[in-house]
Amino acid sequence: MTPLEILHYYAIKPRKKLGQSFLVNQDTIKKIALGADVQKDDIIVEIGAGIGVLTEYLAQNNSAKIIAVELDDELVKVLEDRLSKYQNIQIHHGNILKFDFQSLAESQRHKIKVVGNIPYNISSPLLFYLLTFRHLISSCVLMMQKELIDRLVASPGTKSYGVPSVILQMFATVEKIMTIPASYFHPRPQVESSVVKCIFKEQSLVKLEDEDIFIRLVRDAFAQRRKMLTNNLKHSKLLEGVSDALLHEALTRTGIDGQRRGETLSVAEFGLLSNILHHFIQRSSTD
């Protein structure tokens, strides 16, 4: 059956509160499955398995294990009915933001690949959740709102470049692999979607002294985009104990002009600056 035929057969009514919009273009579903690059013995976690069309394509490599995660109890029943013939598919009824990647990786002794159509209302929280498990996840192929993906792949100095761009690009190579028209979905969403592929690095772009300081620095640097970097950081809670003179010294050491705006800094510059500030913060806390 086609995706639309499956929806009609099971009388599925998309639930707005869960952000449900089903991709019904089969060629695009196949391309997403190919983008996941499923290999022998891979462990695949599919986010929002829905009616299981992508799940079936992923399961074609019978030696790979697919964990299909779905929150909607009605769709779980559909998945159980449709996919029971596949020995390599396990259906997990639950919230992906509570999924235990740690236990899965330890039990399988294998890194995980993540694939999914991500509801727009959890896109940002999910990205940061996956980042916390990046040492267990080799790659992600995620369909999300085009506007967000444009931000994830953006370069310094562009309008889309911001906090998600810097943080994700510090820990992963990020590539937009396709844009999907709204007409390919049922019901039709108000926005376009894109698919991004993230391959997590074994080592971050810059070896960070303290990842929390890096993330807080990036967020503070973008607190007010029109302000100079120095002005944003002077009002940062992260640097409450750091004097203006030390902040100036940190910027000088990294060769960063404090009059620049945060959105002009490269990912590497943010990393280097956070490392120097880490030492100054430690020094200030012991004074």
C-alpha positions in Angstrom: 0.0 0.0 0.0 1.0 3.6 -0.6 1.4 5.9 2.5 -2.0 7.5 1.7 -3.6 4.1 1.4 -2.2 3.1 4.8 -3.6 6.3 6.4 -7.0 5.6 4.9 -7.0 1.9 5.7 -6.3 2.5 9.4 -8.5 5.6 9.5 -5.6 7.6 10.9 -6.5 11.2 11.8 -3.3 13.2 12.3 -3.0 14.7 15.8 -2.1 18.4 15.8 -0.9 18.4 19.4 1.8 15.9 18.4 2.7 17.9 15.3 1.8 15.0 13.1 2.2 15.5 9.3 3.0 12.3 7.3 5.5 12.3 4.4 3.6 10.5 1.7 6.0 10.8 -1.3 7.6 7.4 -1.6 10.6 8.5 -3.7 11.5 11.0 -1.0 11.1 8.3 1.7 13.5 6.1 -0.3 16.1 8.9 -0.5 16.0 9.4 3.2 16.6 5.7 3.8 19.5 5.8 1.3 20.9 8.8 3.1 21.0 6.8 6.4 23.5 4.5 4.6 22.4 1.4 6.5 25.2 -1.2 6.7 25.5 -4.8 8.0 25.1 -4.9 11.8 24.0 -1.3 12.1 21.8 -0.2 15.0 19.2 2.3 13.8 16.9 4.3 16.0 14.1 5.8 14.0 12.4 8.8 15.6 8.7 9.1 15.0 8.1 5.9 13.0 4.5 6.8 12.3 3.0 4.3 9.9 6.2 2.5 9.3 6.9 3.3 5.6 10.5 4.5 6.2 10.9 1.8 8.8 10.3 -0.8 6.1 12.9 0.7 3.8 15.5 0.8 6.6 14.7 -2.8 7.4 15.6 -4.1 4.0 19.1 -4.8 5.2 18.0 -7.8 7.4 21.3 -7.8 9.3 20.6 -4.3 10.7 18.6 -3.8 13.8 15.8 -1.1 13.7 14.3 0.4 16.9 11.2 2.2 15.8 10.3 4.9 18.4 6.7 6.2 18.4 4.9 8.2 21.0 1.3 7.9 19.6 -0.3 4.7 21.1 -2.7 4.4 18.0 0.3 4.5 15.6 2.1 1.9 17.7 -0.8 -0.5 17.1 -0.5 0.2 13.3 3.3 -0.4 13.5 2.7 -3.7 15.3 0.2 -4.8 12.8 2.2 -3.8 9.7 5.7 -4.7 10.8 5.3 -8.0 12.7 6.8 -9.9 9.8 10.2 -8.2 10.2 12.5 -10.0 12.7 14.9 -7.1 12.8 12.4 -4.4 13.8 11.7 -3.6 17.5 8.9 -1.1 18.2 9.4 1.2 21.2 6.4 3.0 22.6 7.7 6.2 24.2 9.1 9.7 24.1 12.4 10.0 22.2 13.4 12.7 24.6 13.5 10.0 27.3 15.0 7.3 25.1 17.9 5.5 26.8 20.7 5.6 24.1 23.3 4.7 26.8 21.8 1.3 27.6 21.2 0.5 24.0 24.7 1.2 23.0 26.1 -0.7 25.9 23.9 -3.8 25.2 24.8 -3.8 21.5 28.4 -2.7 21.8 27.9 -0.7 18.6 27.4 2.9 17.7 23.9 4.0 16.8 22.6 5.7 13.7 19.5 8.0 14.1 16.9 8.6 11.5 13.6 10.4 11.7 10.9 12.9 10.8 11.1 15.3 13.7 8.0 17.2 14.9 8.7 20.9 14.7 7.8 21.5 18.3 10.6 19.3 19.7 13.3 19.9 17.0 15.7 22.1 19.1 15.3 20.1 22.4 15.9 16.9 20.4 19.1 18.2 18.8 20.6 19.1 22.1 19.4 15.7 23.6 21.2 13.9 20.8 24.3 16.0 21.3 24.6 14.7 24.9 24.9 11.1 23.5 27.1 12.0 20.5 29.8 9.6 21.8 27.3 6.8 21.2 25.8 8.0 18.0 27.7 7.9 14.7 25.3 9.9 12.5 21.8 11.4 12.2 19.6 11.9 9.2 16.8 14.1 10.3 13.8 15.7 8.6 12.9 19.1 10.2 11.6 22.5 9.3 13.7 24.0 6.5 14.3 27.2 8.4 15.9 25.4 11.3 18.1 23.3 9.0 19.2 26.4 7.2 20.4 27.6 10.6 22.2 24.4 11.4 24.3 24.6 8.2 24.8 28.4 8.1 28.2 30.1 7.8 29.5 33.0 10.0 28.2 36.4 8.9 25.0 35.1 7.5 21.5 35.9 8.8 20.8 32.3 9.7 24.1 31.8 11.6 23.4 31.5 15.4 23.6 29.4 18.5 22.5 26.0 16.9 24.9 26.6 14.0 27.9 27.0 16.2 27.2 24.3 18.8 26.3 21.6 16.3 29.2 22.4 13.9 31.6 22.2 16.8 30.7 18.6 17.3 29.6 17.4 13.9 29.9 17.8 10.2 26.5 19.0 9.0 25.1 18.8 5.5 21.6 19.6 4.1 20.9 16.8 1.7 17.5 17.8 0.3 14.5 20.1 0.6 11.0 18.7 0.6 7.9 20.6 -0.6 5.0 21.0 1.7 2.8 19.2 -0.9 4.6 15.9 -0.2 2.9 15.7 3.2 -0.5 14.9 4.6 -1.9 17.0 6.0 0.0 19.8 4.2 2.1 21.8 6.7 2.5 25.6 6.5 6.2 25.4 6.0 8.8 23.5 3.9 10.9 20.8 5.3 14.5 19.8 4.7 16.7 16.8 5.5 20.0 17.2 7.3 22.8 14.7 7.8 25.1 15.1 10.8 28.2 12.9 11.3 29.5 13.3 14.9 33.2 13.9 15.2 35.4 11.7 17.3 37.0 14.9 18.6 35.3 18.3 18.6 36.6 20.9 16.1 38.5 22.6 18.9 39.5 20.5 22.0 37.4 22.2 24.6 38.5 22.8 28.2 34.9 22.9 29.4 31.9 22.2 27.1 29.5 24.0 29.4 31.5 27.2 29.3 31.6 26.9 25.5 27.9 26.5 25.2 27.1 29.3 27.6 29.6 31.6 25.9 27.9 31.0 22.5 24.5 31.7 23.9 25.7 34.9 25.6 27.5 36.1 22.4 24.2 35.9 20.5 22.0 37.4 23.3 21.5 40.5 21.3 22.7 40.1 17.7 23.1 43.8 17.0 25.4 44.4 20.0 29.2 44.2 19.9 30.7 41.0 21.3 32.3 42.9 24.2 29.0 44.5 25.2 27.2 41.1 25.2 29.9 39.4 27.2 30.1 42.2 29.8 26.5 41.4 30.8 27.1 37.6 30.8 26.4 35.8 34.1 29.2 33.4 32.9 31.8 36.2 33.3 30.5 37.8 36.4 33.8 37.4 38.2 35.9 38.3 35.2 37.1 41.9 35.0 36.9 44.0 31.8 40.7 43.9 31.6 40.7 40.1 31.7 38.0 39.9 29.0 40.0 42.3 26.8 43.1 40.1 27.4 41.2 37.0 26.4 40.0 38.6 23.2 43.5 39.9 22.4 45.0 36.4 22.9 42.6 34.9 20.4 43.0 37.8 17.9 39.3 38.6 18.2 38.3 42.3 17.9 35.7 42.9 20.7 33.9 45.3 18.5 32.8 42.4 16.2 29.4 41.0 16.5 29.0 37.4 17.8 27.6 36.2 14.4 30.9 37.0 12.7 32.9 34.6 14.8 33.8 31.2 13.4 33.1 28.0 15.3 36.9 27.7 15.9 37.1 31.2 17.3 34.3 30.5 19.8 36.1 27.4 20.9 39.5 29.1 21.4 37.9 32.0 23.3 36.0 29.6 25.6 39.2 27.8 26.4 41.0 31.1 27.5 37.9 32.3 29.4 37.8 28.9 31.2 41.2 29.7 32.7 40.3 33.2 33.6 37.0 32.1 35.2 38.9 29.5 37.3 41.4 32.2 38.3 38.7 34.6 39.3 36.9 32.0 41.4 40.0 31.3 43.5 40.9 35.0 44.0 
